[in-house]
Amino acid sequence: MTINVIPTRSEHTITFKVSKALLPYGKSLPFSEPETSELHPMAKALMAISGVNSTWIMGNEIMVTKDTDIRWATVKPKVMETIRKVQAN
């Protein structure tokens, strides 16, 4: 599976583009609370990562925002590993 990392204007947010659509074209789901992430398996898995503040799933893109006091070097590998695991199921 291919994951492309796309920087955003915010230093705390990165978009991860995957090869398989997670939602139908034109649909999106924002998740900023762990309770709401129960609605989508990818959001649930990503919100369980320490340092992840929110996720937004749009088609085949996942926008992840980290806590401001955490470095991407700590969070990004965990996010990519989680995306691969969830996509494999």
Biopython code that builds the backbone (N, CA, C, O; Angstrom):
import numpy as np
from Bio.PDB.StructureBuilder import StructureBuilder

atoms = [
    (1, "MET", "N", (0.830, -1.176, 0.000)),
    (1, "MET", "CA", (0.000, 0.000, 0.000)),
    (1, "MET", "C", (0.878, 1.244, 0.000)),
    (1, "MET", "O", (1.913, 1.301, 0.665)),
    (2, "THR", "N", (0.445, 2.218, -0.749)),
    (2, "THR", "CA", (1.176, 3.470, -0.851)),
    (2, "THR", "C", (0.556, 4.510, 0.079)),
    (2, "THR", "O", (-0.663, 4.681, 0.123)),
    (3, "ILE", "N", (1.425, 5.204, 0.824)),
    (3, "ILE", "CA", (0.992, 6.333, 1.643)),
    (3, "ILE", "C", (1.853, 7.522, 1.247)),
    (3, "ILE", "O", (3.072, 7.496, 1.418)),
    (4, "ASN", "N", (1.226, 8.559, 0.721)),
    (4, "ASN", "CA", (1.938, 9.789, 0.400)),
    (4, "ASN", "C", (1.701, 10.793, 1.511)),
    (4, "ASN", "O", (0.568, 10.993, 1.949)),
    (5, "VAL", "N", (2.769, 11.421, 1.961)),
    (5, "VAL", "CA", (2.692, 12.420, 3.023)),
    (5, "VAL", "C", (2.675, 13.797, 2.374)),
    (5, "VAL", "O", (3.573, 14.147, 1.607)),
    (6, "ILE", "N", (1.638, 14.576, 2.691)),
    (6, "ILE", "CA", (1.464, 15.892, 2.093)),
    (6, "ILE", "C", (1.455, 16.937, 3.209)),
    (6, "ILE", "O", (0.549, 16.939, 4.043)),
    (7, "PRO", "N", (2.450, 17.822, 3.235)),
    (7, "PRO", "CA", (2.455, 18.870, 4.265)),
    (7, "PRO", "C", (1.283, 19.830, 4.075)),
    (7, "PRO", "O", (0.754, 19.971, 2.973)),
    (8, "THR", "N", (0.890, 20.478, 5.151)),
    (8, "THR", "CA", (-0.162, 21.491, 5.097)),
    (8, "THR", "C", (0.430, 22.817, 5.562)),
    (8, "THR", "O", (1.615, 22.898, 5.885)),
    (9, "ARG", "N", (-0.388, 23.836, 5.593)),
    (9, "ARG", "CA", (0.086, 25.148, 6.061)),
    (9, "ARG", "C", (0.394, 25.148, 7.550)),
    (9, "ARG", "O", (1.185, 25.962, 8.026)),
    (10, "SER", "N", (-0.225, 24.247, 8.275)),
    (10, "SER", "CA", (0.006, 24.160, 9.719)),
    (10, "SER", "C", (1.141, 23.185, 10.008)),
    (10, "SER", "O", (1.168, 22.081, 9.464)),
    (11, "GLU", "N", (2.054, 23.580, 10.840)),
    (11, "GLU", "CA", (3.158, 22.685, 11.208)),
    (11, "GLU", "C", (2.690, 21.513, 12.060)),
    (11, "GLU", "O", (3.440, 20.558, 12.263)),
    (12, "HIS", "N", (1.474, 21.574, 12.554)),
    (12, "HIS", "CA", (0.944, 20.529, 13.420)),
    (12, "HIS", "C", (0.012, 19.559, 12.689)),
    (12, "HIS", "O", (-0.509, 18.623, 13.295)),
    (13, "THR", "N", (-0.199, 19.781, 11.390)),
    (13, "THR", "CA", (-1.121, 18.954, 10.605)),
    (13, "THR", "C", (-0.433, 18.430, 9.357)),
    (13, "THR", "O", (0.263, 19.165, 8.656)),
    (14, "ILE", "N", (-0.638, 17.146, 9.093)),
    (14, "ILE", "CA", (-0.130, 16.494, 7.884)),
    (14, "ILE", "C", (-1.278, 15.709, 7.266)),
    (14, "ILE", "O", (-2.110, 15.147, 7.978)),
    (15, "THR", "N", (-1.319, 15.671, 5.936)),
    (15, "THR", "CA", (-2.292, 14.843, 5.229)),
    (15, "THR", "C", (-1.578, 13.593, 4.730)),
    (15, "THR", "O", (-0.494, 13.665, 4.150)),
    (16, "PHE", "N", (-2.203, 12.456, 4.968)),
    (16, "PHE", "CA", (-1.698, 11.167, 4.506)),
    (16, "PHE", "C", (-2.659, 10.667, 3.430)),
    (16, "PHE", "O", (-3.826, 10.389, 3.709)),
    (17, "LYS", "N", (-2.158, 10.556, 2.198)),
    (17, "LYS", "CA", (-2.986, 10.096, 1.075)),
    (17, "LYS", "C", (-2.725, 8.614, 0.868)),
    (17, "LYS", "O", (-1.582, 8.194, 0.689)),
    (18, "VAL", "N", (-3.787, 7.828, 0.893)),
    (18, "VAL", "CA", (-3.663, 6.381, 0.764)),
    (18, "VAL", "C", (-4.225, 5.926, -0.579)),
    (18, "VAL", "O", (-4.949, 6.666, -1.245)),
    (19, "SER", "N", (-3.883, 4.702, -0.967)),
    (19, "SER", "CA", (-4.284, 4.209, -2.293)),
    (19, "SER", "C", (-5.723, 3.699, -2.330)),
    (19, "SER", "O", (-6.277, 3.525, -3.415)),
    (20, "LYS", "N", (-6.336, 3.457, -1.183)),
    (20, "LYS", "CA", (-7.695, 2.922, -1.122)),
    (20, "LYS", "C", (-8.618, 3.932, -0.434)),
    (20, "LYS", "O", (-8.302, 4.432, 0.645)),
    (21, "ALA", "N", (-9.748, 4.226, -1.059)),
    (21, "ALA", "CA", (-10.689, 5.197, -0.481)),
    (21, "ALA", "C", (-11.260, 4.692, 0.837)),
    (21, "ALA", "O", (-11.617, 3.522, 0.971)),
    (22, "LEU", "N", (-11.337, 5.589, 1.796)),
    (22, "LEU", "CA", (-11.899, 5.283, 3.113)),
    (22, "LEU", "C", (-13.358, 5.712, 3.203)),
    (22, "LEU", "O", (-14.127, 5.166, 3.995)),
    (23, "LEU", "N", (-13.729, 6.683, 2.394)),
    (23, "LEU", "CA", (-15.093, 7.190, 2.320)),
    (23, "LEU", "C", (-15.429, 7.450, 0.854)),
    (23, "LEU", "O", (-14.524, 7.646, 0.043)),
    (24, "PRO", "N", (-16.714, 7.455, 0.503)),
    (24, "PRO", "CA", (-17.088, 7.783, -0.879)),
    (24, "PRO", "C", (-16.645, 9.202, -1.246)),
    (24, "PRO", "O", (-16.554, 10.081, -0.389)),
    (25, "TYR", "N", (-16.376, 9.404, -2.530)),
    (25, "TYR", "CA", (-15.974, 10.715, -3.026)),
    (25, "TYR", "C", (-16.986, 11.779, -2.592)),
    (25, "TYR", "O", (-18.195, 11.573, -2.695)),
    (26, "GLY", "N", (-16.487, 12.903, -2.112)),
    (26, "GLY", "CA", (-17.341, 14.006, -1.698)),
    (26, "GLY", "C", (-17.778, 13.948, -0.245)),
    (26, "GLY", "O", (-18.374, 14.902, 0.253)),
    (27, "LYS", "N", (-17.498, 12.857, 0.442)),
    (27, "LYS", "CA", (-17.857, 12.720, 1.856)),
    (27, "LYS", "C", (-16.625, 12.957, 2.718)),
    (27, "LYS", "O", (-15.502, 12.654, 2.316)),
    (28, "SER", "N", (-16.851, 13.503, 3.907)),
    (28, "SER", "CA", (-15.748, 13.676, 4.856)),
    (28, "SER", "C", (-16.281, 13.556, 6.273)),
    (28, "SER", "O", (-17.444, 13.857, 6.541)),
    (29, "LEU", "N", (-15.420, 13.115, 7.171)),
    (29, "LEU", "CA", (-15.777, 12.983, 8.577)),
    (29, "LEU", "C", (-14.661, 13.553, 9.450)),
    (29, "LEU", "O", (-13.528, 13.077, 9.383)),
    (30, "PRO", "N", (-14.960, 14.564, 10.266)),
    (30, "PRO", "CA", (-13.969, 15.088, 11.206)),
    (30, "PRO", "C", (-14.104, 14.389, 12.565)),
    (30, "PRO", "O", (-15.211, 14.093, 13.013)),
    (31, "PHE", "N", (-12.983, 14.135, 13.198)),
    (31, "PHE", "CA", (-12.970, 13.500, 14.515)),
    (31, "PHE", "C", (-12.023, 14.272, 15.428)),
    (31, "PHE", "O", (-10.811, 14.277, 15.217)),
    (32, "SER", "N", (-12.586, 14.922, 16.443)),
    (32, "SER", "CA", (-11.743, 15.658, 17.386)),
    (32, "SER", "C", (-11.900, 15.152, 18.814)),
    (32, "SER", "O", (-11.190, 15.597, 19.716)),
    (33, "GLU", "N", (-12.822, 14.230, 19.018)),
    (33, "GLU", "CA", (-13.035, 13.640, 20.337)),
    (33, "GLU", "C", (-12.932, 12.125, 20.210)),
    (33, "GLU", "O", (-13.458, 11.549, 19.258)),
    (34, "PRO", "N", (-12.261, 11.472, 21.158)),
    (34, "PRO", "CA", (-12.138, 10.008, 21.079)),
    (34, "PRO", "C", (-13.491, 9.292, 20.980)),
    (34, "PRO", "O", (-13.592, 8.253, 20.328)),
    (35, "GLU", "N", (-14.519, 9.834, 21.615)),
    (35, "GLU", "CA", (-15.831, 9.192, 21.583)),
    (35, "GLU", "C", (-16.413, 9.165, 20.166)),
    (35, "GLU", "O", (-17.034, 8.176, 19.777)),
    (36, "THR", "N", (-16.221, 10.227, 19.401)),
    (36, "THR", "CA", (-16.772, 10.279, 18.047)),
    (36, "THR", "C", (-15.998, 9.390, 17.079)),
    (36, "THR", "O", (-16.529, 8.992, 16.042)),
    (37, "SER", "N", (-14.757, 9.078, 17.409)),
    (37, "SER", "CA", (-13.934, 8.269, 16.514)),
    (37, "SER", "C", (-14.445, 6.837, 16.395)),
    (37, "SER", "O", (-14.014, 6.100, 15.508)),
    (38, "GLU", "N", (-15.355, 6.437, 17.272)),
    (38, "GLU", "CA", (-15.943, 5.100, 17.205)),
    (38, "GLU", "C", (-16.705, 4.894, 15.891)),
    (38, "GLU", "O", (-16.993, 3.758, 15.516)),
    (39, "LEU", "N", (-17.028, 5.978, 15.197)),
    (39, "LEU", "CA", (-17.810, 5.896, 13.971)),
    (39, "LEU", "C", (-17.029, 5.363, 12.773)),
    (39, "LEU", "O", (-17.633, 4.959, 11.779)),
    (40, "HIS", "N", (-15.699, 5.354, 12.849)),
    (40, "HIS", "CA", (-14.880, 4.886, 11.723)),
    (40, "HIS", "C", (-13.651, 4.165, 12.272)),
    (40, "HIS", "O", (-12.973, 4.705, 13.145)),
    (41, "PRO", "N", (-13.345, 2.957, 11.784)),
    (41, "PRO", "CA", (-12.218, 2.199, 12.336)),
    (41, "PRO", "C", (-10.865, 2.909, 12.198)),
    (41, "PRO", "O", (-10.010, 2.779, 13.074)),
    (42, "MET", "N", (-10.663, 3.659, 11.104)),
    (42, "MET", "CA", (-9.394, 4.379, 10.938)),
    (42, "MET", "C", (-9.284, 5.491, 11.971)),
    (42, "MET", "O", (-8.238, 5.649, 12.601)),
    (43, "ALA", "N", (-10.342, 6.255, 12.149)),
    (43, "ALA", "CA", (-10.327, 7.338, 13.138)),
    (43, "ALA", "C", (-10.117, 6.783, 14.534)),
    (43, "ALA", "O", (-9.353, 7.348, 15.317)),
    (44, "LYS", "N", (-10.781, 5.692, 14.855)),
    (44, "LYS", "CA", (-10.643, 5.074, 16.177)),
    (44, "LYS", "C", (-9.194, 4.687, 16.446)),
    (44, "LYS", "O", (-8.669, 4.954, 17.527)),
    (45, "ALA", "N", (-8.549, 4.060, 15.469)),
    (45, "ALA", "CA", (-7.163, 3.623, 15.630)),
    (45, "ALA", "C", (-6.206, 4.817, 15.737)),
    (45, "ALA", "O", (-5.286, 4.800, 16.554)),
    (46, "LEU", "N", (-6.422, 5.848, 14.918)),
    (46, "LEU", "CA", (-5.531, 7.010, 14.943)),
    (46, "LEU", "C", (-5.705, 7.834, 16.218)),
    (46, "LEU", "O", (-4.721, 8.318, 16.778)),
    (47, "MET", "N", (-6.929, 7.995, 16.677)),
    (47, "MET", "CA", (-7.167, 8.784, 17.886)),
    (47, "MET", "C", (-6.631, 8.085, 19.133)),
    (47, "MET", "O", (-6.472, 8.719, 20.176)),
    (48, "ALA", "N", (-6.353, 6.794, 19.037)),
    (48, "ALA", "CA", (-5.781, 6.049, 20.162)),
    (48, "ALA", "C", (-4.275, 6.282, 20.296)),
    (48, "ALA", "O", (-3.683, 5.900, 21.305)),
    (49, "ILE", "N", (-3.650, 6.902, 19.297)),
    (49, "ILE", "CA", (-2.212, 7.171, 19.333)),
    (49, "ILE", "C", (-1.952, 8.375, 20.231)),
    (49, "ILE", "O", (-2.570, 9.427, 20.069)),
    (50, "SER", "N", (-1.047, 8.213, 21.161)),
    (50, "SER", "CA", (-0.676, 9.319, 22.043)),
    (50, "SER", "C", (-0.068, 10.448, 21.218)),
    (50, "SER", "O", (0.867, 10.222, 20.450)),
    (51, "GLY", "N", (-0.591, 11.654, 21.373)),
    (51, "GLY", "CA", (-0.092, 12.808, 20.632)),
    (51, "GLY", "C", (-0.967, 13.224, 19.472)),
    (51, "GLY", "O", (-0.819, 14.329, 18.950)),
    (52, "VAL", "N", (-1.895, 12.343, 19.051)),
    (52, "VAL", "CA", (-2.824, 12.710, 17.980)),
    (52, "VAL", "C", (-3.983, 13.478, 18.603)),
    (52, "VAL", "O", (-4.632, 13.005, 19.537)),
    (53, "ASN", "N", (-4.228, 14.664, 18.071)),
    (53, "ASN", "CA", (-5.259, 15.555, 18.591)),
    (53, "ASN", "C", (-6.577, 15.404, 17.852)),
    (53, "ASN", "O", (-7.645, 15.434, 18.465)),
    (54, "SER", "N", (-6.505, 15.240, 16.506)),
    (54, "SER", "CA", (-7.714, 15.081, 15.708)),
    (54, "SER", "C", (-7.376, 14.451, 14.362)),
    (54, "SER", "O", (-6.222, 14.441, 13.934)),
    (55, "THR", "N", (-8.405, 13.928, 13.707)),
    (55, "THR", "CA", (-8.264, 13.384, 12.358)),
    (55, "THR", "C", (-9.457, 13.842, 11.530)),
    (55, "THR", "O", (-10.533, 14.121, 12.059)),
    (56, "TRP", "N", (-9.246, 13.911, 10.233)),
    (56, "TRP", "CA", (-10.314, 14.279, 9.313)),
    (56, "TRP", "C", (-10.150, 13.366, 8.106)),
    (56, "TRP", "O", (-9.135, 13.431, 7.412)),
    (57, "ILE", "N", (-11.126, 12.529, 7.853)),
    (57, "ILE", "CA", (-11.053, 11.569, 6.752)),
    (57, "ILE", "C", (-11.881, 12.092, 5.593)),
    (57, "ILE", "O", (-13.055, 12.427, 5.747)),
    (58, "MET", "N", (-11.240, 12.158, 4.415)),
    (58, "MET", "CA", (-11.880, 12.667, 3.196)),
    (58, "MET", "C", (-11.489, 11.762, 2.035)),
    (58, "MET", "O", (-10.356, 11.833, 1.560)),
    (59, "GLY", "N", (-12.388, 10.925, 1.576)),
    (59, "GLY", "CA", (-12.088, 10.044, 0.448)),
    (59, "GLY", "C", (-10.902, 9.155, 0.750)),
    (59, "GLY", "O", (-10.988, 8.255, 1.586)),
    (60, "ASN", "N", (-9.786, 9.405, 0.067)),
    (60, "ASN", "CA", (-8.578, 8.611, 0.306)),
    (60, "ASN", "C", (-7.491, 9.432, 1.020)),
    (60, "ASN", "O", (-6.305, 9.116, 0.922)),
    (61, "GLU", "N", (-7.900, 10.470, 1.727)),
    (61, "GLU", "CA", (-6.950, 11.296, 2.483)),
    (61, "GLU", "C", (-7.335, 11.330, 3.958)),
    (61, "GLU", "O", (-8.510, 11.352, 4.323)),
    (62, "ILE", "N", (-6.299, 11.334, 4.785)),
    (62, "ILE", "CA", (-6.491, 11.410, 6.230)),
    (62, "ILE", "C", (-5.648, 12.574, 6.736)),
    (62, "ILE", "O", (-4.419, 12.529, 6.679)),
    (63, "MET", "N", (-6.302, 13.600, 7.222)),
    (63, "MET", "CA", (-5.598, 14.745, 7.781)),
    (63, "MET", "C", (-5.459, 14.500, 9.286)),
    (63, "MET", "O", (-6.450, 14.297, 9.988)),
    (64, "VAL", "N", (-4.228, 14.523, 9.762)),
    (64, "VAL", "CA", (-3.959, 14.263, 11.180)),
    (64, "VAL", "C", (-3.324, 15.499, 11.791)),
    (64, "VAL", "O", (-2.368, 16.055, 11.250)),
    (65, "THR", "N", (-3.867, 15.923, 12.928)),
    (65, "THR", "CA", (-3.296, 17.035, 13.687)),
    (65, "THR", "C", (-2.768, 16.485, 14.994)),
    (65, "THR", "O", (-3.457, 15.751, 15.702)),
    (66, "LYS", "N", (-1.534, 16.849, 15.303)),
    (66, "LYS", "CA", (-0.889, 16.383, 16.529)),
    (66, "LYS", "C", (-0.962, 17.455, 17.601)),
    (66, "LYS", "O", (-1.238, 18.620, 17.313)),
    (67, "ASP", "N", (-0.711, 17.054, 18.841)),
    (67, "ASP", "CA", (-0.611, 18.016, 19.928)),
    (67, "ASP", "C", (0.583, 18.936, 19.665)),
    (67, "ASP", "O", (1.579, 18.503, 19.086)),
    (68, "THR", "N", (0.495, 20.178, 20.077)),
    (68, "THR", "CA", (1.546, 21.156, 19.779)),
    (68, "THR", "C", (2.860, 20.853, 20.488)),
    (68, "THR", "O", (3.917, 21.276, 20.020)),
    (69, "ASP", "N", (2.820, 20.143, 21.588)),
    (69, "ASP", "CA", (4.055, 19.862, 22.336)),
    (69, "ASP", "C", (4.718, 18.541, 21.947)),
    (69, "ASP", "O", (5.689, 18.128, 22.579)),
    (70, "ILE", "N", (4.204, 17.881, 20.918)),
    (70, "ILE", "CA", (4.748, 16.607, 20.428)),
    (70, "ILE", "C", (5.398, 16.850, 19.070)),
    (70, "ILE", "O", (4.899, 17.638, 18.267)),
    (71, "ARG", "N", (6.517, 16.169, 18.819)),
    (71, "ARG", "CA", (7.195, 16.309, 17.523)),
    (71, "ARG", "C", (6.660, 15.278, 16.534)),
    (71, "ARG", "O", (6.270, 14.175, 16.919)),
    (72, "TRP", "N", (6.648, 15.649, 15.260)),
    (72, "TRP", "CA", (6.203, 14.717, 14.226)),
    (72, "TRP", "C", (7.083, 13.482, 14.181)),
    (72, "TRP", "O", (6.604, 12.399, 13.842)),
    (73, "ALA", "N", (8.353, 13.619, 14.513)),
    (73, "ALA", "CA", (9.251, 12.464, 14.505)),
    (73, "ALA", "C", (8.771, 11.372, 15.453)),
    (73, "ALA", "O", (9.066, 10.194, 15.251)),
    (74, "THR", "N", (8.039, 11.762, 16.476)),
    (74, "THR", "CA", (7.500, 10.803, 17.435)),
    (74, "THR", "C", (6.187, 10.204, 16.945)),
    (74, "THR", "O", (5.960, 9.004, 17.099)),
    (75, "VAL", "N", (5.331, 11.017, 16.365)),
    (75, "VAL", "CA", (3.975, 10.602, 16.011)),
    (75, "VAL", "C", (3.863, 10.002, 14.607)),
    (75, "VAL", "O", (3.150, 9.017, 14.416)),
    (76, "LYS", "N", (4.544, 10.571, 13.642)),
    (76, "LYS", "CA", (4.374, 10.185, 12.228)),
    (76, "LYS", "C", (4.592, 8.689, 11.968)),
    (76, "LYS", "O", (3.778, 8.084, 11.270)),
    (77, "PRO", "N", (5.653, 8.067, 12.496)),
    (77, "PRO", "CA", (5.821, 6.624, 12.247)),
    (77, "PRO", "C", (4.660, 5.792, 12.802)),
    (77, "PRO", "O", (4.254, 4.806, 12.186)),
    (78, "LYS", "N", (4.129, 6.182, 13.953)),
    (78, "LYS", "CA", (2.999, 5.465, 14.547)),
    (78, "LYS", "C", (1.744, 5.642, 13.694)),
    (78, "LYS", "O", (0.970, 4.700, 13.522)),
    (79, "VAL", "N", (1.543, 6.842, 13.163)),
    (79, "VAL", "CA", (0.390, 7.103, 12.301)),
    (79, "VAL", "C", (0.484, 6.252, 11.039)),
    (79, "VAL", "O", (-0.497, 5.625, 10.641)),
    (80, "MET", "N", (1.649, 6.228, 10.412)),
    (80, "MET", "CA", (1.805, 5.464, 9.175)),
    (80, "MET", "C", (1.629, 3.966, 9.427)),
    (80, "MET", "O", (1.005, 3.276, 8.621)),
    (81, "GLU", "N", (2.166, 3.464, 10.521)),
    (81, "GLU", "CA", (2.008, 2.048, 10.868)),
    (81, "GLU", "C", (0.526, 1.715, 11.105)),
    (81, "GLU", "O", (0.041, 0.674, 10.663)),
    (82, "THR", "N", (-0.171, 2.590, 11.790)),
    (82, "THR", "CA", (-1.595, 2.382, 12.070)),
    (82, "THR", "C", (-2.413, 2.399, 10.789)),
    (82, "THR", "O", (-3.301, 1.565, 10.611)),
    (83, "ILE", "N", (-2.127, 3.332, 9.902)),
    (83, "ILE", "CA", (-2.837, 3.389, 8.619)),
    (83, "ILE", "C", (-2.651, 2.076, 7.861)),
    (83, "ILE", "O", (-3.611, 1.523, 7.326)),
    (84, "ARG", "N", (-1.421, 1.582, 7.816)),
    (84, "ARG", "CA", (-1.142, 0.323, 7.110)),
    (84, "ARG", "C", (-1.917, -0.846, 7.734)),
    (84, "ARG", "O", (-2.494, -1.665, 7.019)),
    (85, "LYS", "N", (-1.924, -0.917, 9.061)),
    (85, "LYS", "CA", (-2.630, -2.012, 9.743)),
    (85, "LYS", "C", (-4.128, -1.964, 9.476)),
    (85, "LYS", "O", (-4.731, -2.994, 9.173)),
    (86, "VAL", "N", (-4.732, -0.802, 9.583)),
    (86, "VAL", "CA", (-6.180, -0.684, 9.388)),
    (86, "VAL", "C", (-6.534, -0.957, 7.927)),
    (86, "VAL", "O", (-7.538, -1.615, 7.652)),
    (87, "GLN", "N", (-5.738, -0.469, 6.999)),
    (87, "GLN", "CA", (-6.013, -0.689, 5.565)),
    (87, "GLN", "C", (-5.865, -2.162, 5.190)),
    (87, "GLN", "O", (-6.504, -2.627, 4.246)),
    (88, "ALA", "N", (-5.029, -2.896, 5.919)),
    (88, "ALA", "CA", (-4.809, -4.317, 5.625)),
    (88, "ALA", "C", (-6.006, -5.176, 6.028)),
    (88, "ALA", "O", (-6.182, -6.281, 5.515)),
    (89, "ASN", "N", (-6.816, -4.676, 6.933)),
    (89, "ASN", "CA", (-7.997, -5.439, 7.400)),
    (89, "ASN", "C", (-9.177, -5.284, 6.496)),
    (89, "ASN", "O", (-10.233, -5.860, 6.755)),
]
sb = StructureBuilder()
sb.init_structure("model")
sb.init_model(0)
sb.init_chain("A")
sb.init_seg("    ")
for serial, (resi, resn, name, xyz) in enumerate(atoms, 1):
    if name == "N":
        sb.init_residue(resn, " ", resi, " ")
    sb.init_atom(name, np.array(xyz, "f"), 0.0, 1.0, " ", f" {name:<3s}", serial, name[0])
structure = sb.get_structure()
